[in-house]
Amino acid sequence: MDPTAPSSAEVIVDPRVFRSVVGHFASGVTVITGADDAGLFGTTASAVSSLSMEPPMMLVCLNRSSSTHDRVAATGRYAINILSVDQDALAARFGRKGDDKFAGVAHRMSDRGLPLLDGALATIECDVVETASGGTHTIFLGLVREALAGAGEPLAYYRGRFGALAQSQEAAAYDAVRDWVLRRRTPLAEGIDPSELAAALDTDASFVYNALVRLVAEGLVTRVDGVHVPTPVTDALVDNLYDARAIIETGAIEGYLCDAPEERIDDILRLAADLAAREPHTSDELDEFLVANLDLHSAIVALAGSRQLTAQFRALSISTVWRDTYASDVWQHKTGHPLIPRIARAIAERDVDGARDLVRTQVGFVKDAAKRMIAQHGGAL
């Protein structure tokens, strides 16, 4: 028996609690890359650290379920690509499972035969000299053979968000405040105290205040006599938000679908297949369905190649407010579900008119469903 392994009698923290708490540790973002006879491979990793200066060594932790893990173990070497702040798309790309993550990705081969990503803030090439096991991961201790760095700002990962560190912290706070408001943790007609909410969310009060200002602009919070109050979701608000989303998404389709890179089309098709397979029957399942739906349509907007536009599109979502209405007959109505594979098919065929019209049809269905839901709750949610 492994003496370091916990016994069944020991108390171990709930994995969901651990994930939330460890998310407060801000980390850099890297892509671990390598090459073998089968081709190039890589994966996104944040569990990376310098180990010693004499000799210069790095450690990388890789999940044993990852194909990159097995190929690093077999080749005995790897490159660490420390990503710059504008490479969040690369972090997401290499973080997903896929056969050819390098398709369309600019890179060069080093003298030691390792792929190095163009635009990376720094690259470090290592030979594996020792390994150790920990939980589901293997720790690869690497002797540094080459190291290069350039100018720029690193990409940070904090509480589930990529970005510059300060931006990630404020963005995470905005997401948390928005979620709080839409889940009605402060009931309608009650005021929101920024200091109290900051304490509840374990974040900075200035971030909470800024988030509330943004939510006023989005129509989700109203400022009454100097106090921020959650705004009821009404038919008018549904029209404003979903019409704005439709304008952004159809604009991305009309402007960029024809010339979109194949890997972006593949991402959309993968997300559509996942969404079409979902059948929400509980509050949590509905929550996951709505998140998957937002991810799909955000990927369509991302055809424009603008992080700002995609972020604005996501900020117009109010899907969280529906999570406790899963039992309603509105969600059991299947009219909208067949639209998902039809949208995917139009995207795959680069049928601009068809994809645009289907998105508009789906938005109309969602607006109708939302208004029926509001009517069931007395005209406001």
Backbone hydrogen bonds, N-H to C=O, Kabsch-Sander energy under -0.5 kcal/mol:
donor,donor_aa,acceptor,acceptor_aa,energy
5,A,2,D,-1.2
10,E,7,S,-1.3
12,I,10,E,-0.5
17,V,14,D,-0.5
18,F,14,D,-2.6
19,R,15,P,-2.6
20,S,16,R,-1.8
21,V,17,V,-2.7
22,V,18,F,-3.1
23,G,19,R,-1.1
24,H,21,V,-1.9
25,F,22,V,-1.8
26,A,24,H,-0.8
27,S,157,Y,-2.0
29,V,155,L,-1.1
30,T,45,A,-2.0
31,V,81,N,-2.0
32,I,43,T,-3.0
33,T,31,V,-0.6
33,T,79,A,-2.4
34,G,41,F,-2.0
36,D,39,G,-2.2
39,G,36,D,-1.6
41,F,34,G,-2.1
43,T,32,I,-1.8
44,T,94,F,-1.1
45,A,30,T,-2.8
48,V,46,S,-2.0
49,S,59,L,-2.2
51,L,57,M,-3.0
52,S,57,M,-1.2
57,M,52,S,-2.2
58,M,142,G,-2.4
59,L,49,S,-3.0
60,V,140,F,-1.8
61,C,47,A,-2.2
62,L,60,V,-0.5
62,L,138,T,-2.3
64,R,136,T,-2.6
66,S,63,N,-2.0
70,D,66,S,-1.2
71,R,67,S,-1.8
72,V,68,T,-2.6
73,A,69,H,-2.3
74,A,70,D,-1.8
75,T,71,R,-2.4
76,G,72,V,-2.8
78,Y,126,C,-2.1
79,A,33,T,-2.5
80,I,124,I,-3.4
81,N,31,V,-2.1
81,N,79,A,-0.6
82,I,80,I,-0.7
82,I,122,A,-2.7
83,L,29,V,-2.3
83,L,81,N,-0.7
85,V,153,E,-2.6
87,Q,84,S,-2.2
91,A,87,Q,-1.8
92,A,88,D,-2.3
93,R,89,A,-2.4
94,F,90,L,-2.7
95,G,91,A,-0.9
96,R,92,A,-0.6
96,R,93,R,-1.1
103,A,100,D,-1.2
105,V,102,F,-2.5
106,A,104,G,-0.6
108,R,116,L,-2.3
110,S,114,L,-2.6
113,G,110,S,-2.0
116,L,108,R,-3.2
118,D,106,A,-2.0
120,A,117,L,-1.5
121,L,82,I,-2.1
122,A,82,I,-1.3
123,T,148,L,-2.7
124,I,80,I,-2.1
125,E,146,E,-2.8
126,C,78,Y,-3.0
127,D,143,L,-2.1
128,V,76,G,-2.4
129,V,141,L,-2.8
130,E,141,L,-1.2
132,A,139,I,-1.6
134,G,137,H,-2.6
137,H,134,G,-2.3
138,T,62,L,-2.5
139,I,132,A,-3.7
140,F,60,V,-3.2
140,F,138,T,-0.6
141,L,130,E,-2.8
141,L,139,I,-0.7
142,G,58,M,-3.6
142,G,140,F,-0.6
143,L,127,D,-3.1
144,V,56,P,-2.4
144,V,142,G,-0.5
145,R,125,E,-3.3
146,E,125,E,-1.3
148,L,123,T,-2.6
150,G,121,L,-3.0
155,L,83,L,-2.3
156,A,163,G,-2.6
157,Y,27,S,-2.7
158,Y,161,R,-2.5
159,R,23,G,-2.0
161,R,158,Y,-1.2
163,G,156,A,-1.5
168,S,164,A,-3.3
169,Q,165,L,-2.3
170,E,166,A,-2.1
171,A,167,Q,-2.9
172,A,168,S,-2.5
173,A,169,Q,-2.0
174,Y,170,E,-2.4
175,D,171,A,-2.4
176,A,172,A,-2.2
177,V,173,A,-2.6
178,R,174,Y,-2.7
179,D,175,D,-2.4
180,W,176,A,-2.2
181,V,177,V,-2.5
182,L,178,R,-2.7
183,R,179,D,-2.0
184,R,181,V,-1.3
185,R,180,W,-2.2
186,T,180,W,-0.6
189,A,230,P,-0.7
190,E,187,P,-1.8
192,I,228,H,-2.6
193,D,191,G,-0.6
197,L,193,D,-2.7
198,A,194,P,-2.4
199,A,195,S,-2.0
200,A,196,E,-2.1
201,L,197,L,-2.2
202,D,198,A,-0.8
203,T,198,A,-2.2
208,V,204,D,-1.7
209,Y,205,A,-2.6
210,N,206,S,-2.4
211,A,207,F,-2.2
212,L,208,V,-2.4
213,V,209,Y,-2.1
214,R,210,N,-2.1
215,L,211,A,-2.4
216,V,212,L,-1.8
217,A,213,V,-1.8
218,E,214,R,-1.7
219,G,216,V,-1.1
220,L,215,L,-2.1
221,V,215,L,-1.4
222,T,229,V,-3.4
224,V,222,T,-0.7
224,V,227,V,-3.2
225,D,223,R,-0.5
227,V,224,V,-1.8
228,H,192,I,-0.6
229,V,222,T,-3.0
231,T,220,L,-2.5
234,T,232,P,-0.7
238,V,234,T,-2.4
239,D,235,D,-2.5
240,N,236,A,-2.4
241,L,237,L,-2.6
242,Y,238,V,-2.5
243,D,239,D,-2.1
244,A,240,N,-1.6
245,R,241,L,-2.1
246,A,242,Y,-2.2
247,I,243,D,-2.1
248,I,244,A,-2.0
249,E,245,R,-2.7
250,T,246,A,-2.7
251,G,247,I,-1.7
252,A,248,I,-1.9
253,I,249,E,-2.0
254,E,250,T,-2.7
255,G,251,G,-2.1
256,Y,252,A,-2.0
257,L,253,I,-1.6
260,A,257,L,-1.3
264,R,261,P,-0.8
265,I,261,P,-1.5
266,D,262,E,-2.5
267,D,263,E,-1.9
268,I,264,R,-1.9
269,L,265,I,-2.4
270,R,266,D,-2.3
271,L,267,D,-2.3
272,A,268,I,-2.4
273,A,269,L,-2.3
274,D,270,R,-2.0
275,L,271,L,-2.4
276,A,272,A,-2.8
277,A,273,A,-1.1
278,R,275,L,-1.5
286,L,282,T,-2.5
287,D,283,S,-2.3
288,E,284,D,-2.4
289,F,285,E,-2.4
290,L,286,L,-2.7
291,V,287,D,-2.0
292,A,288,E,-2.5
293,N,289,F,-2.4
294,L,290,L,-2.1
295,D,291,V,-2.4
296,L,292,A,-2.1
297,H,293,N,-2.2
298,S,294,L,-2.3
299,A,295,D,-1.9
300,I,296,L,-1.5
301,V,297,H,-2.1
302,A,298,S,-2.2
303,L,300,I,-1.4
304,A,301,V,-2.1
305,G,302,A,-1.9
307,R,305,G,-0.6
310,T,306,S,-2.1
311,A,307,R,-2.6
312,Q,308,Q,-2.3
313,F,309,L,-2.3
314,R,310,T,-2.4
315,A,311,A,-2.0
316,L,312,Q,-0.6
316,L,313,F,-1.1
317,S,314,R,-1.6
321,V,318,I,-1.5
322,W,319,S,-1.9
323,R,320,T,-1.4
325,T,322,W,-2.4
326,Y,323,R,-0.6
328,S,325,T,-2.0
331,W,328,S,-1.0
332,Q,328,S,-0.6
333,H,329,D,-0.6
333,H,330,V,-0.8
337,H,334,K,-0.7
339,L,336,G,-1.1
340,I,337,H,-1.5
342,R,338,P,-1.2
343,I,339,L,-2.6
344,A,340,I,-2.3
345,R,341,P,-2.5
346,A,342,R,-2.1
347,I,343,I,-2.4
348,A,344,A,-2.7
349,E,345,R,-2.0
350,R,347,I,-1.3
351,D,346,A,-2.9
352,V,350,R,-1.2
355,A,351,D,-2.9
356,R,352,V,-2.6
357,D,353,D,-2.4
358,L,354,G,-2.3
359,V,355,A,-2.2
360,R,356,R,-2.1
361,T,357,D,-2.2
362,Q,358,L,-2.6
363,V,359,V,-2.6
364,G,360,R,-2.2
365,F,361,T,-2.2
366,V,362,Q,-2.7
367,K,363,V,-2.8
368,D,364,G,-2.2
369,A,365,F,-2.6
370,A,366,V,-2.9
371,K,367,K,-2.4
372,R,368,D,-2.1
373,M,369,A,-2.3
374,I,370,A,-2.5
375,A,371,K,-2.4
376,Q,372,R,-1.9
377,H,373,M,-0.8
377,H,374,I,-0.9
378,G,375,A,-1.4
379,G,374,I,-2.6
380,A,374,I,-0.6
380,A,377,H,-0.6
381,L,233,V,-1.4
